[in-house]
Amino acid sequence: MARVLSVLGGLALLGGAVFAVLVSAVVNWLACENEGTPACGRQDLASAQFTVAMIGLVPALVLVAAAALDKKRMAAVALLVGVPLYLAWAFLMDAAIHGWDDLKLVP
């Protein structure tokens, strides 16, 4: 039962990672939709956050595999890599949308 719950939890996190890639792709696509908009100057940030979201799929997949194989250390390493990676993605996403000058750690 515990293994089933851990696999389901890993699959939920993988679903979140896939959703992050989809949102990142939309932000990257819309970054320079209208030439001359302020967001067009942030195309590099939009591309960077998309790349980080794509890289974030790897620890999510490793986490699902670790849960299925009942490998606790591999799951811990996947979490230790994935959490800071998605924190960096969140900062890049905010910077790609609002710019570095409007970043806020708390609303």
Buried (B, 14 or more C-beta within 10 A) or exposed (E): EEEEEBBEBBBEBBEEBBEBBEBBBEBBEEBBEEEEEEBEEBEEBBBBBBBBBBBBBBBBBBBBBBBBEEBEEBBEBBBEBBEEBBEBBEBBBBBBBBBEEEEEEEE
